[in-house]
């Protein structure tokens, strides 16, 4: 491991990361009123999240000094572990699986509850980037396209059973990596077409065979009726009377809309600490925390948060454009795209421009393991940027040294 040279750390990435942490802390205090009420104290739930935030900062700091080739090696190990964990969620009666709101996405080991899909997302990006970087010829493109397609399929199949939006998000990021690796369009678009046909046929099957007749669906894809109902509700295909009845299915969307409306009344919203909808919006500190941010800081605060996530992607593009190591470049772009795309999906859902997906706002939504994993994303990206800075410094030093050692030729 190289010396811990703080001179070469990526201050731009660190700045964006710490600003997001600051926004997360402010939003946490604003949106956690129900947690504080249930626990009769702010120290429990807020203190726990603060602990994970500090742990995440420490993790990002350490990981930025790990060489990228060790990160790629570790990605394969983590992928194997995450595949075992995500498939374990499909085993009926698994004592390690925790079911929340009908979704078996969580695993509890040694008292720690987390989503294996978060580990799968991280490791899959690292492995796919490493595989695609091995392309050396036109023949290799087909070979590694098929290989990465199979790996992706193996990972997202169990994730689809409980979290379709995450499976689609992962697939979208892999698609972007294919484009960056210059995989021929005939391969990538054919897969997109096949996936679109499967999704449409699946939607129609569930809609007319289960949702409209009111039948229950069983098996690993039993949550498909929930997904279709959410899409129908978003597209306005529910009964006219149902639009004005507050139910467990639409309560988040209704109160999020009220929060957005209150925040939109002023460019600065109602100001931090003055939210009313946080007391009514279920789990306001989770998937719909962006609605509370809009309510309390208006379009100015919302625009600032959007800018932060887009700035992460722009910084990753800047780092990647100067990096000669293809695996590291693809890895940085994949991680940045995952953070940015997940954030945009979460924000679109919060403001009513997309069906409910359950995607948290990276670093800002409450969730200890989510904060840790996102911090690892940042640590890896900052590590690649540090390597690039050190490489450029060594090259410049070599050039300067060669110029000093060059013999001086004079003309008599």
FITI-708634 format. One record per residue (C-alpha): residue in one letter; z, x, y. Coordinates in steps of 0.5 Angstrom, whole numbers, padded with zeros to 4 digits, always signed. Each point is the difference from the previous one (the first is absolute). Example, Ala and Ser with C-alpha at 12.3 -4.5 7.8 and 13.67 -1.06 7.14 Angstrom:
residues 2
a+0016+0025-0009 s-0002+0002+0007 
END
This chain:
residues 412
x+0000+0000+0000 x-0002+0003+0007 x+0005+0001+0005 x+0003-0005+0004 x-0004+0001+0007 x+0002-0005+0004 x-0006+0002+0005 x-0005-0003-0004 x+0002-0007-0001 x-0004-0005+0002 x+0004-0003+0006 x-0005-0006+0001 x+0001-0003-0007 x+0008+0002+0001 x-0001-0004+0007 x-0003-0006-0003 x+0005+0000-0006 x+0006+0000+0004 x-0002-0005+0005 x-0002-0005-0006 x+0007+0002-0002 x+0003-0002+0007 x-0004-0007+0000 x+0003-0001-0007 x+0007+0001+0002 x-0001-0005+0006 x-0004-0005-0004 x+0006+0001-0006 x+0005-0002+0005 x-0004-0006+0003 x-0002-0003-0006 x+0006+0001-0005 x+0005-0006+0003 x-0001-0004-0007 x+0002+0007-0004 x+0006+0001+0005 x+0002-0007+0000 x+0000+0000-0008 x+0004+0006+0000 x+0005-0001+0005 x-0002+0007+0003 x-0005+0004+0003 x+0002+0006-0004 x-0002-0002-0007 x-0008-0002+0001 x-0001+0004+0006 x+0004+0006-0002 x-0004+0000-0007 x-0007+0000+0003 x+0002+0006+0005 x+0002+0004-0006 x-0006-0001-0003 x-0004+0002+0007 x+0004+0006+0001 x-0001+0002-0008 x-0008-0002+0002 x+0000+0005+0006 x+0003+0006-0005 x-0005-0002-0005 x-0006+0001+0005 x+0003+0006+0003 x+0001+0004-0007 x-0007-0003-0003 x-0004+0003+0006 x+0002+0007-0003 x-0003-0001-0007 x-0007+0002-0001 x-0005-0005-0001 x-0002+0003-0007 x+0007-0002-0002 x+0000-0007+0003 x-0007-0001-0004 x+0004+0003-0007 x+0006-0005+0001 x-0005-0006+0002 x-0002+0000-0008 x+0007+0000-0002 x+0002-0005+0005 x-0006-0004-0002 x+0002+0000-0008 x+0007-0002+0002 x-0003-0006+0005 x-0005-0003-0006 x+0006+0000-0005 x+0004-0004+0005 x-0005-0005+0003 x-0002-0002-0007 x+0008-0001-0002 x+0000-0005+0005 x-0005-0004-0004 x+0005+0000-0006 x+0004-0006-0001 x+0007+0000+0000 x+0000+0007+0002 x+0007+0002+0003 x-0002+0005+0005 x-0005-0005+0003 x+0003-0004+0006 x-0004-0007+0002 x+0000-0002+0007 x-0003-0007+0002 x-0004+0000-0006 x-0003+0007+0000 x+0002+0005-0005 x-0001+0006+0005 x+0006+0004+0000 x+0004+0004-0005 x+0007+0002+0001 x+0002+0007-0003 x+0007+0003+0001 x+0002-0005+0005 x-0007+0001+0004 x-0005-0006+0001 x-0007+0002+0002 x-0007-0002-0001 x-0004+0005-0005 x-0006-0002+0004 x+0002+0004+0006 x+0000+0006-0005 x-0006-0002-0003 x-0004+0000+0007 x+0003+0007+0002 x-0002+0003-0007 x-0007-0003+0000 x-0002+0002+0006 x+0002+0007-0001 x-0003+0000-0007 x-0007-0003+0002 x+0000+0004+0006 x+0000+0006-0005 x-0005-0003-0005 x-0005-0001+0006 x+0001+0007+0003 x-0003+0003-0007 x-0007-0003+0001 x-0005+0006+0001 x-0006-0003-0002 x-0004-0007+0000 x+0002-0001-0008 x+0007+0001+0002 x+0000-0006+0005 x-0001-0005-0006 x+0005+0004-0005 x+0005+0000+0005 x-0001-0007+0003 x+0001-0003-0007 x+0006+0004-0001 x+0003-0002+0006 x-0002-0007-0001 x+0003+0000-0007 x+0007+0003+0003 x+0000-0005+0006 x-0001-0006-0005 x+0005+0002-0005 x+0005+0001+0006 x-0002-0007+0004 x+0000-0004-0006 x+0008-0001-0001 x+0000+0000+0008 x-0004-0006+0000 x+0004-0004-0004 x+0005-0001+0005 x-0003+0003+0006 x-0007-0002+0001 x+0000+0003+0008 x+0003+0007-0002 x-0006+0000-0006 x-0005-0002+0005 x+0003+0005+0005 x+0000+0006-0005 x-0007-0002-0002 x-0002+0001+0008 x+0003+0006+0001 x-0004+0003-0007 x-0006-0003+0003 x+0001+0004+0007 x+0001+0006-0004 x-0007-0001-0004 x-0003+0000+0006 x+0003+0006+0003 x-0002+0004-0006 x-0007-0003+0001 x+0000-0004-0007 x-0007-0003+0000 x+0000-0007+0003 x-0003-0003-0006 x+0006+0002-0004 x+0005-0003+0005 x-0003-0006+0002 x-0002-0002-0007 x+0008+0000-0001 x+0001-0004+0006 x-0005-0005-0002 x+0003-0001-0007 x+0007+0000+0003 x-0002-0005+0005 x-0003-0005-0005 x+0006+0001-0005 x+0005-0002+0006 x-0004-0006+0002 x-0001-0002-0007 x+0008+0001-0001 x+0001-0004+0006 x-0004-0006-0002 x+0003+0000-0007 x+0007+0000+0003 x-0002-0005+0005 x-0003-0006-0004 x+0004+0002-0007 x+0007+0000+0003 x+0001+0000+0007 x-0003-0007+0002 x+0002-0003-0007 x+0007+0002+0001 x+0000+0004-0006 x+0005+0006-0001 x-0003+0007-0002 x+0003+0004-0005 x-0001+0007-0003 x+0000+0007+0004 x-0005-0003+0006 x+0005-0006+0001 x+0000+0001+0007 x-0007-0001+0001 x+0002-0007+0002 x+0004+0002+0006 x-0006+0005+0003 x-0005-0006-0001 x+0005-0005+0004 x+0001+0006+0005 x-0007+0000+0001 x-0001-0007+0001 x+0006-0001+0005 x-0003+0006+0004 x-0007-0004+0000 x+0003-0006+0002 x-0002-0004-0007 x+0007-0003-0001 x+0001-0007+0001 x+0000-0003+0007 x+0008-0002+0000 x+0002+0007-0003 x-0002+0004+0006 x+0006-0003+0004 x+0005+0000-0006 x+0004+0006+0000 x+0001+0003-0007 x+0002+0006-0004 x-0007+0002-0001 x-0002+0000+0008 x+0007+0001+0003 x-0002+0007+0002 x-0007-0001+0003 x+0003-0006+0004 x+0006+0004+0003 x-0005+0006+0001 x-0004-0004+0004 x+0005-0002+0004 x+0003+0007+0001 x-0008+0002+0002 x+0000-0006+0005 x+0006+0002+0003 x-0002+0007+0001 x-0006-0001+0003 x+0003-0004+0006 x+0001+0007+0003 x-0004+0006-0001 x+0007+0003-0001 x+0003-0005-0005 x+0007-0003+0001 x+0002+0007+0000 x+0004+0004-0006 x+0006-0004-0003 x-0002-0007+0003 x-0004-0002-0006 x+0002-0007-0003 x-0005-0001-0005 x+0004+0006-0004 x+0005-0005-0002 x-0005-0005-0003 x-0005+0005-0003 x+0002+0001-0007 x+0000+0008-0001 x-0002+0001+0007 x+0001+0008-0001 x-0005+0000-0006 x-0007-0002+0000 x+0000-0004+0007 x+0004+0005+0004 x-0006+0001+0004 x+0000-0007+0002 x+0007+0001+0003 x-0003+0007+0004 x-0005-0005+0003 x+0006-0005+0002 x+0004+0005+0003 x-0005+0005+0003 x-0006-0004+0001 x-0007+0002+0000 x+0002+0007+0003 x+0005+0002-0006 x-0005-0003-0005 x-0006+0004+0003 x+0005+0006+0000 x+0001-0001-0007 x-0007+0000-0002 x-0002+0006+0004 x+0005+0004-0004 x-0003-0002-0007 x-0007+0001+0003 x+0002+0007+0003 x+0003+0002-0007 x-0007-0001-0003 x-0004+0003+0006 x+0005+0006-0001 x-0002+0001-0008 x-0007+0000+0002 x+0001+0005+0005 x+0004+0004-0005 x-0005-0001-0006 x-0006+0002+0004 x+0003+0007+0001 x+0002+0001-0007 x-0004+0004-0005 x+0004-0003-0006 x-0004-0006-0003 x+0006-0002-0004 x+0005+0000+0006 x-0005-0003+0005 x-0001-0006-0005 x+0007-0001-0001 x+0002+0000+0007 x-0005-0005+0002 x+0002-0004-0006 x+0007+0000+0002 x-0001-0002+0007 x-0005-0005-0002 x+0006-0003-0004 x+0005+0000+0005 x-0005-0003+0005 x-0004-0005-0004 x+0007-0003-0003 x+0003+0000+0008 x-0006-0004+0002 x+0000-0005-0006 x+0008-0001+0001 x-0002-0001+0008 x-0006-0005-0001 x+0005-0004-0005 x+0005-0001+0005 x-0004-0002+0005 x-0003-0005-0004 x-0007+0003-0001 x+0001+0001-0007 x+0003-0003-0006 x+0007+0002-0002 x+0000+0006-0004 x+0007+0003+0000 x-0003+0007+0002 x+0006+0003+0004 x-0001+0004+0007 x+0000+0007-0002 x+0007+0004+0003 x+0002-0007+0004 x+0001-0005-0006 x+0007+0000-0003 x-0001+0004-0007 x+0003+0006-0002 x-0005+0003-0005 x-0005-0002+0005 x+0002+0004+0005 x+0001+0006-0005 x-0007-0001-0002 x-0003-0001+0006 x+0004+0007+0003 x-0003+0003-0006 x-0007-0002+0002 x+0002+0003+0007 x+0003+0007-0003 x-0007+0001-0004 x-0004-0001+0006 x+0004+0004+0004 x+0000+0006-0005 x-0008+0000-0001 x+0000+0000+0008 x+0005+0006+0000 x-0004+0004-0005 x-0007-0001+0004 x+0004+0003+0006 x+0003+0006-0004 x-0007+0001-0003 x-0004+0000+0007 x+0006+0004+0002 x-0001+0005-0005 x-0008+0000+0001 x+0001+0001+0007 x+0005+0006-0001 x-0005+0003-0005 x-0006+0000+0005 x+0004+0003+0005 x+0003+0005-0004 x-0008+0002-0003 x-0002+0000+0008 x+0006+0005+0001 x-0002+0005-0006 x-0007+0000+0002 x-0003+0007+0002 x-0002+0000+0007 x-0007+0003+0001 x-0002+0003+0007 x-0006+0002+0002 x-0001+0007+0003 
END
